[in-house]
């Protein structure tokens, strides 16, 4: 991993698809018990847009900006301790 930056979709506020922004962000370093995965395939599921629109904010609280999505697969790039 030579590049400390990566592209990510960020959400800065609740709303429709127009609140999705592609940005350069710092590549995270995995902490204890975490892995960094290079995403090869991702999917948008109904839960993703419900969270983005704020329909689930009583269940899933977000700190803005956040990177949406939970359905993905890829290659483990690095691992944290443990």
MOPAC internal coordinates of N, CA, C and O (Angstrom, degrees):
PM7 1SCF
backbone

  N    0.0000 0     0.00 0     0.00 0    0    0    0
  C    1.4432 1     0.00 0     0.00 0    1    0    0
  C    1.5224 1   109.34 1     0.00 0    2    1    0
  O    1.2310 1   120.74 1   -82.84 1    3    2    1
  N    1.2877 1   116.19 1    97.16 1    3    2    1
  C    1.4504 1   118.54 1  -179.11 1    5    3    2
  C    1.5232 1   112.56 1   -94.35 1    6    5    3
  O    1.2310 1   119.56 1   155.04 1    7    6    5
  N    1.3277 1   118.44 1   -24.96 1    7    6    5
  C    1.4600 1   121.62 1  -176.62 1    9    7    6
  C    1.5288 1   109.99 1   -92.16 1   10    9    7
  O    1.2310 1   119.83 1   -60.27 1   11   10    9
  N    1.3529 1   117.92 1   119.73 1   11   10    9
  C    1.4663 1   120.36 1  -179.84 1   13   11   10
  C    1.5277 1   113.09 1   -77.95 1   14   13   11
  O    1.2310 1   120.26 1   177.72 1   15   14   13
  N    1.3472 1   117.11 1    -2.28 1   15   14   13
  C    1.4611 1   121.05 1  -179.41 1   17   15   14
  C    1.5242 1   110.00 1  -113.39 1   18   17   15
  O    1.2310 1   121.19 1   -22.66 1   19   18   17
  N    1.3208 1   115.33 1   157.34 1   19   18   17
  C    1.4601 1   121.71 1   174.80 1   21   19   18
  C    1.5184 1   107.95 1  -147.08 1   22   21   19
  O    1.2310 1   120.39 1   -17.81 1   23   22   21
  N    1.3071 1   116.86 1   162.19 1   23   22   21
  C    1.4568 1   121.97 1   175.48 1   25   23   22
  C    1.5202 1   108.34 1   -91.72 1   26   25   23
  O    1.2310 1   121.10 1   -37.35 1   27   26   25
  N    1.3310 1   115.49 1   142.65 1   27   26   25
  C    1.4555 1   120.71 1   177.78 1   29   27   26
  C    1.5227 1   108.93 1  -149.36 1   30   29   27
  O    1.2310 1   120.82 1   -26.62 1   31   30   29
  N    1.3124 1   116.03 1   153.38 1   31   30   29
  C    1.4584 1   121.62 1   171.81 1   33   31   30
  C    1.5199 1   106.31 1   -90.67 1   34   33   31
  O    1.2310 1   120.68 1   -54.44 1   35   34   33
  N    1.3277 1   116.31 1   125.56 1   35   34   33
  C    1.4560 1   121.03 1   179.69 1   37   35   34
  C    1.5238 1   110.63 1  -117.81 1   38   37   35
  O    1.2310 1   121.36 1   -30.60 1   39   38   37
  N    1.3209 1   115.01 1   149.40 1   39   38   37
  C    1.4576 1   123.21 1   174.41 1   41   39   38
  C    1.5210 1   106.45 1  -117.13 1   42   41   39
  O    1.2310 1   120.50 1   -57.32 1   43   42   41
  N    1.3316 1   116.64 1   122.68 1   43   42   41
  C    1.4644 1   121.93 1  -178.43 1   45   43   42
  C    1.5268 1   112.88 1  -100.58 1   46   45   43
  O    1.2310 1   120.34 1   167.53 1   47   46   45
  N    1.3381 1   116.95 1   -12.47 1   47   46   45
  C    1.4608 1   121.91 1   179.83 1   49   47   46
  C    1.5205 1   108.30 1  -162.46 1   50   49   47
  O    1.2310 1   120.50 1   -20.34 1   51   50   49
  N    1.3170 1   116.65 1   159.66 1   51   50   49
  C    1.4577 1   120.02 1   176.01 1   53   51   50
  C    1.5181 1   109.71 1   -67.72 1   54   53   51
  O    1.2310 1   120.66 1   -33.92 1   55   54   53
  N    1.3427 1   116.34 1   146.08 1   55   54   53
  C    1.4516 1   120.15 1   177.77 1   57   55   54
  C    1.5121 1   112.00 1   162.88 1   58   57   55
  O    1.2310 1   121.44 1    14.63 1   59   58   57
  N    1.3346 1   114.86 1  -165.37 1   59   58   57
  C    1.4570 1   122.41 1  -179.46 1   61   59   58
  C    1.5122 1   111.69 1   -81.23 1   62   61   59
  O    1.2310 1   120.47 1    12.94 1   63   62   61
  N    1.3324 1   116.70 1  -167.06 1   63   62   61
  C    1.4626 1   120.97 1  -179.31 1   65   63   62
  C    1.5270 1   113.54 1   -57.98 1   66   65   63
  O    1.2310 1   120.19 1   156.85 1   67   66   65
  N    1.3177 1   117.25 1   -23.15 1   67   66   65
  C    1.4632 1   121.06 1  -178.66 1   69   67   66
  C    1.5265 1   113.22 1   -66.70 1   70   69   67
  O    1.2310 1   119.29 1   165.85 1   71   70   69
  N    1.3252 1   118.95 1   -14.15 1   71   70   69
  C    1.4736 1   120.12 1   179.25 1   73   71   70
  C    1.5267 1   112.21 1   -86.73 1   74   73   71
  O    1.2310 1   119.90 1   175.31 1   75   74   73
  N    1.3360 1   117.80 1    -4.69 1   75   74   73
  C    1.4668 1   121.41 1   177.71 1   77   75   74
  C    1.5230 1   109.42 1   -78.71 1   78   77   75
  O    1.2310 1   120.43 1   -52.97 1   79   78   77
  N    1.3212 1   116.78 1   127.03 1   79   78   77
  C    1.4745 1   121.77 1  -178.45 1   81   79   78
  C    1.5278 1   109.12 1  -128.50 1   82   81   79
  O    1.2310 1   120.11 1   -50.03 1   83   82   81
  N    1.3328 1   117.40 1   129.97 1   83   82   81
  C    1.4630 1   121.53 1   173.83 1   85   83   82
  C    1.5206 1   106.88 1   -87.09 1   86   85   83
  O    1.2310 1   120.76 1   -56.57 1   87   86   85
  N    1.3447 1   116.15 1   123.43 1   87   86   85
  C    1.4584 1   121.06 1  -175.93 1   89   87   86
  C    1.5255 1   110.48 1  -137.66 1   90   89   87
  O    1.2310 1   120.97 1   -19.73 1   91   90   89
  N    1.3179 1   115.76 1   160.27 1   91   90   89
  C    1.4544 1   121.56 1   169.59 1   93   91   90
  C    1.5164 1   107.69 1   -86.54 1   94   93   91
  O    1.2310 1   120.45 1   -49.51 1   95   94   93
  N    1.3243 1   116.74 1   130.49 1   95   94   93
  C    1.4658 1   122.03 1   178.87 1   97   95   94
  C    1.5193 1   108.75 1  -131.23 1   98   97   95
  O    1.2310 1   120.68 1   -19.46 1   99   98   97
  N    1.3190 1   116.31 1   160.54 1   99   98   97
  C    1.4600 1   120.53 1   175.99 1  101   99   98
  C    1.5175 1   109.81 1   -68.31 1  102  101   99
  O    1.2310 1   121.35 1   -44.73 1  103  102  101
  N    1.3180 1   115.02 1   135.27 1  103  102  101
  C    1.4711 1   119.99 1   176.97 1  105  103  102
  C    1.5288 1   107.87 1   -68.82 1  106  105  103
  O    1.2310 1   120.02 1   -54.16 1  107  106  105
  N    1.3395 1   117.57 1   125.84 1  107  106  105
  C    1.4639 1   119.28 1  -178.62 1  109  107  106
  C    1.5272 1   112.20 1   -73.53 1  110  109  107
  O    1.2310 1   120.75 1   -27.30 1  111  110  109
  N    1.3182 1   116.18 1   152.70 1  111  110  109
  C    1.4573 1   122.31 1   171.77 1  113  111  110
  C    1.5138 1   107.09 1  -101.13 1  114  113  111
  O    1.2310 1   119.92 1   -55.57 1  115  114  113
  N    1.3265 1   117.75 1   124.43 1  115  114  113
  C    1.4558 1   119.40 1  -178.30 1  117  115  114
  C    1.5290 1   111.94 1   -61.94 1  118  117  115
  O    1.2310 1   121.22 1   -44.50 1  119  118  117
  N    1.3089 1   115.26 1   135.50 1  119  118  117
  C    1.4566 1   122.54 1   176.36 1  121  119  118
  C    1.5247 1   108.46 1   -90.54 1  122  121  119
  O    1.2310 1   120.27 1     1.17 1  123  122  121
  N    1.3136 1   117.10 1  -178.83 1  123  122  121
  C    1.4695 1   121.64 1  -179.13 1  125  123  122
  C    1.5257 1   110.33 1   -54.70 1  126  125  123
  O    1.2310 1   120.72 1   -50.61 1  127  126  125
  N    1.3295 1   116.22 1   129.39 1  127  126  125
  C    1.4497 1   121.68 1   178.06 1  129  127  126
  C    1.5201 1   114.65 1    79.09 1  130  129  127
  O    1.2310 1   119.63 1  -170.95 1  131  130  129
  N    1.3428 1   118.31 1     9.05 1  131  130  129
  C    1.4582 1   122.21 1  -179.36 1  133  131  130
  C    1.5211 1   111.03 1  -116.66 1  134  133  131
  O    1.2310 1   120.87 1   -19.73 1  135  134  133
  N    1.3302 1   115.95 1   160.27 1  135  134  133
  C    1.4576 1   122.05 1   172.96 1  137  135  134
  C    1.5233 1   108.53 1  -130.18 1  138  137  135
  O    1.2310 1   120.55 1   -27.14 1  139  138  137
  N    1.3173 1   116.56 1   152.86 1  139  138  137
  C    1.4583 1   122.91 1   172.43 1  141  139  138
  C    1.5162 1   106.39 1  -104.33 1  142  141  139
  O    1.2310 1   120.61 1   -56.39 1  143  142  141
  N    1.3379 1   116.43 1   123.61 1  143  142  141
  C    1.4608 1   121.92 1  -176.79 1  145  143  142
  C    1.5248 1   109.32 1  -114.31 1  146  145  143
  O    1.2310 1   120.44 1   -51.47 1  147  146  145
  N    1.3220 1   116.77 1   128.53 1  147  146  145
  C    1.4722 1   121.54 1   171.18 1  149  147  146
  C    1.5263 1   105.86 1   -81.04 1  150  149  147
  O    1.2310 1   120.83 1   -67.34 1  151  150  149
  N    1.3258 1   116.03 1   112.66 1  151  150  149
  C    1.4584 1   120.94 1  -174.92 1  153  151  150
  C    1.5239 1   110.05 1   -73.18 1  154  153  151
  O    1.2310 1   121.27 1   -52.22 1  155  154  153
  N    1.3285 1   115.18 1   127.78 1  155  154  153
  C    1.4512 1   122.37 1   177.66 1  157  155  154
  C    1.5305 1   109.79 1  -104.54 1  158  157  155
  O    1.2310 1   120.48 1   143.29 1  159  158  157
  N    1.3215 1   116.69 1   -36.71 1  159  158  157
  C    1.4590 1   121.55 1  -178.69 1  161  159  158
  C    1.5257 1   108.79 1  -139.65 1  162  161  159
  O    1.2310 1   120.41 1   -49.22 1  163  162  161
  N    1.3125 1   116.82 1   130.78 1  163  162  161
  C    1.4630 1   121.25 1   178.68 1  165  163  162
  C    1.5195 1   108.78 1  -133.50 1  166  165  163
  O    1.2310 1   121.10 1   -26.00 1  167  166  165
  N    1.3190 1   115.50 1   154.00 1  167  166  165
  C    1.4591 1   121.16 1   179.05 1  169  167  166
  C    1.5240 1   109.24 1  -133.16 1  170  169  167
  O    1.2310 1   121.45 1   -29.37 1  171  170  169
  N    1.3116 1   114.84 1   150.63 1  171  170  169
  C    1.4569 1   120.84 1   172.97 1  173  171  170
  C    1.5190 1   106.14 1  -101.52 1  174  173  171
  O    1.2310 1   121.09 1   -56.34 1  175  174  173
  N    1.3187 1   115.52 1   123.66 1  175  174  173
  C    1.4566 1   120.48 1   178.82 1  177  175  174
  C    1.5328 1   108.38 1  -111.47 1  178  177  175
  O    1.2310 1   119.66 1   -17.11 1  179  178  177
  N    1.3362 1   118.26 1   162.89 1  179  178  177
  C    1.4598 1   120.48 1  -177.81 1  181  179  178
  C    1.5284 1   114.08 1   -52.74 1  182  181  179
  O    1.2310 1   119.58 1   145.60 1  183  182  181
  N    1.3091 1   118.40 1   -34.40 1  183  182  181
  C    1.4560 1   120.71 1   178.73 1  185  183  182
  C    1.5294 1   111.43 1   -60.89 1  186  185  183
  O    1.2310 1   119.83 1   143.31 1  187  186  185
  N    1.3392 1   117.92 1   -36.69 1  187  186  185
  C    1.4653 1   121.67 1  -178.85 1  189  187  186
  C    1.5241 1   111.66 1   -60.02 1  190  189  187
  O    1.2310 1   119.83 1   131.41 1  191  190  189
  N    1.3337 1   117.93 1   -48.59 1  191  190  189
  C    1.4663 1   118.32 1  -177.58 1  193  191  190
  C    1.5170 1   111.81 1   -74.05 1  194  193  191
  O    1.2310 1   120.08 1   152.05 1  195  194  193
  N    1.3262 1   117.45 1   -27.95 1  195  194  193
  C    1.4681 1   119.11 1   176.07 1  197  195  194
  C    1.5276 1   111.14 1   -66.82 1  198  197  195
  O    1.2310 1   120.49 1   139.87 1  199  198  197
  N    1.3331 1   116.67 1   -40.13 1  199  198  197
  C    1.4671 1   120.84 1   176.23 1  201  199  198
  C    1.5254 1   109.48 1   -65.55 1  202  201  199
  O    1.2310 1   119.65 1   134.29 1  203  202  201
  N    1.3475 1   118.27 1   -45.71 1  203  202  201
  C    1.4556 1   122.37 1  -179.32 1  205  203  202
  C    1.5258 1   112.26 1   -59.34 1  206  205  203
  O    1.2310 1   120.29 1   141.79 1  207  206  205
  N    1.3185 1   117.06 1   -38.21 1  207  206  205
  C    1.4682 1   120.72 1  -179.39 1  209  207  206
  C    1.5333 1   112.65 1   -78.15 1  210  209  207
  O    1.2310 1   120.20 1   170.18 1  211  210  209
  N    1.3396 1   117.23 1    -9.82 1  211  210  209
  C    1.4586 1   120.29 1  -179.87 1  213  211  210
  C    1.5120 1   113.41 1    88.99 1  214  213  211
  O    1.2310 1   120.03 1  -172.57 1  215  214  213
  N    1.3286 1   117.55 1     7.43 1  215  214  213
  C    1.4606 1   121.31 1  -178.42 1  217  215  214
  C    1.5230 1   112.62 1   -71.50 1  218  217  215
  O    1.2310 1   120.11 1   163.69 1  219  218  217
  N    1.3295 1   117.39 1   -16.31 1  219  218  217
  C    1.4629 1   121.65 1  -176.74 1  221  219  218
  C    1.5240 1   111.98 1  -116.06 1  222  221  219
  O    1.2310 1   119.70 1  -164.50 1  223  222  221
  N    1.3453 1   118.18 1    15.50 1  223  222  221
  C    1.4639 1   119.72 1  -172.21 1  225  223  222
  C    1.5188 1   113.76 1   -64.87 1  226  225  223
  O    1.2310 1   119.55 1   161.53 1  227  226  225
  N    1.3241 1   118.47 1   -18.47 1  227  226  225
  C    1.4642 1   120.30 1   174.99 1  229  227  226
  C    1.5308 1   111.62 1   -77.72 1  230  229  227
  O    1.2310 1   120.66 1   163.43 1  231  230  229
  N    1.3308 1   116.34 1   -16.57 1  231  230  229
  C    1.4669 1   121.51 1  -179.80 1  233  231  230
  C    1.5257 1   110.81 1  -106.89 1  234  233  231
  O    1.2310 1   120.39 1   134.07 1  235  234  233
  N    1.3550 1   116.86 1   -45.93 1  235  234  233
  C    1.4612 1   123.05 1  -179.21 1  237  235  234
  C    1.5206 1   108.56 1  -115.16 1  238  237  235
  O    1.2310 1   120.37 1   -78.60 1  239  238  237
  N    1.3117 1   116.90 1   101.40 1  239  238  237
  C    1.4616 1   118.43 1   178.11 1  241  239  238
  C    1.5254 1   108.66 1   -86.31 1  242  241  239
  O    1.2310 1   120.58 1   -42.98 1  243  242  241
  N    1.3183 1   116.50 1   137.02 1  243  242  241
  C    1.4630 1   121.91 1  -179.14 1  245  243  242
  C    1.5135 1   109.99 1  -116.86 1  246  245  243
  O    1.2310 1   121.18 1   -35.78 1  247  246  245
  N    1.3082 1   115.35 1   144.22 1  247  246  245
  C    1.4538 1   122.08 1   168.17 1  249  247  246
  C    1.5196 1   105.55 1  -100.74 1  250  249  247
  O    1.2310 1   120.57 1   -58.36 1  251  250  249
  N    1.3149 1   116.52 1   121.64 1  251  250  249
  C    1.4601 1   120.40 1  -177.94 1  253  251  250
  C    1.5201 1   110.84 1   -82.27 1  254  253  251
  O    1.2310 1   119.36 1   -33.22 1  255  254  253
  N    1.3101 1   118.82 1   146.78 1  255  254  253
  C    1.4565 1   125.98 1    -9.60 1  257  255  254
  C    1.5296 1   110.57 1   -74.49 1  258  257  255
  O    1.2310 1   121.00 1   -24.03 1  259  258  257
  N    1.3239 1   115.70 1   155.97 1  259  258  257
  C    1.4588 1   119.55 1   174.63 1  261  259  258
  C    1.5201 1   109.26 1  -132.28 1  262  261  259
  O    1.2310 1   121.03 1   -20.97 1  263  262  261
  N    1.3205 1   115.64 1   159.03 1  263  262  261
  C    1.4585 1   122.58 1   177.56 1  265  263  262
  C    1.5245 1   106.98 1  -100.62 1  266  265  263
  O    1.2310 1   120.09 1   -65.20 1  267  266  265
  N    1.3403 1   117.43 1   114.80 1  267  266  265
  C    1.4609 1   119.95 1  -176.40 1  269  267  266
  C    1.5249 1   112.14 1   -77.11 1  270  269  267
  O    1.2310 1   121.92 1   -14.83 1  271  270  269
  N    1.3096 1   113.92 1   165.17 1  271  270  269
  C    1.4586 1   120.10 1   172.25 1  273  271  270
  C    1.5081 1   113.77 1   106.58 1  274  273  271
  O    1.2310 1   121.50 1   -43.90 1  275  274  273
  N    1.3270 1   114.73 1   136.10 1  275  274  273
  C    1.4584 1   120.08 1   177.18 1  277  275  274
  C    1.5311 1   111.60 1  -132.10 1  278  277  275
  O    1.2310 1   120.51 1   167.82 1  279  278  277
  N    1.3465 1   116.64 1   -12.18 1  279  278  277
  C    1.4594 1   120.40 1  -177.51 1  281  279  278
  C    1.5287 1   108.55 1  -100.51 1  282  281  279
  O    1.2310 1   120.81 1   -79.97 1  283  282  281
  N    1.3292 1   116.06 1   100.03 1  283  282  281
  C    1.4627 1   120.15 1  -177.40 1  285  283  282
  C    1.5232 1   109.93 1  -154.58 1  286  285  283
  O    1.2310 1   121.52 1   -20.22 1  287  286  285
  N    1.3256 1   114.70 1   159.78 1  287  286  285
  C    1.4658 1   120.67 1   173.58 1  289  287  286
  C    1.5207 1   107.88 1  -141.08 1  290  289  287
  O    1.2310 1   121.19 1   -22.73 1  291  290  289
  N    1.3141 1   115.32 1   157.27 1  291  290  289
  C    1.4493 1   118.68 1  -178.78 1  293  291  290
  C    1.5035 1   112.77 1  -178.81 1  294  293  291
  O    1.2310 1   121.02 1    26.33 1  295  294  293
  N    1.3215 1   115.65 1  -153.67 1  295  294  293
  C    1.4501 1   123.50 1  -176.16 1  297  295  294
  C    1.5226 1   109.22 1  -117.32 1  298  297  295
  O    1.2310 1   120.56 1   -48.63 1  299  298  297
  N    1.3232 1   116.54 1   131.37 1  299  298  297
  C    1.4633 1   120.24 1   177.83 1  301  299  298
  C    1.5255 1   108.75 1   -68.81 1  302  301  299
  O    1.2310 1   121.63 1   -58.22 1  303  302  301
  N    1.3362 1   114.48 1   121.78 1  303  302  301
  C    1.4658 1   121.28 1  -179.33 1  305  303  302
  C    1.5307 1   112.02 1   -90.58 1  306  305  303
  O    1.2310 1   120.88 1   137.89 1  307  306  305
  N    1.3268 1   115.92 1   -42.11 1  307  306  305
  C    1.4640 1   120.29 1   179.57 1  309  307  306
  C    1.5174 1   109.19 1  -157.44 1  310  309  307
  O    1.2310 1   121.14 1   -19.30 1  311  310  309
  N    1.3303 1   115.42 1   160.70 1  311  310  309
  C    1.4682 1   121.17 1  -178.42 1  313  311  310
  C    1.5140 1   110.09 1  -128.69 1  314  313  311
  O    1.2310 1   121.34 1   -32.05 1  315  314  313
  N    1.3283 1   115.05 1   147.95 1  315  314  313
  C    1.4437 1   120.97 1   174.39 1  317  315  314
  C    1.5332 1   109.59 1   -84.35 1  318  317  315
  O    1.2310 1   120.98 1    -3.19 1  319  318  317
  N    1.2965 1   115.73 1   176.81 1  319  318  317
  C    1.4658 1   120.73 1   178.61 1  321  319  318
  C    1.5232 1   110.81 1   -60.02 1  322  321  319
  O    1.2310 1   121.10 1   -35.36 1  323  322  321
  N    1.3253 1   115.51 1   144.64 1  323  322  321
  C    1.4543 1   120.28 1   175.78 1  325  323  322
  C    1.4881 1   113.22 1    80.30 1  326  325  323
  O    1.2310 1   120.10 1   180.00 1  327  326  325

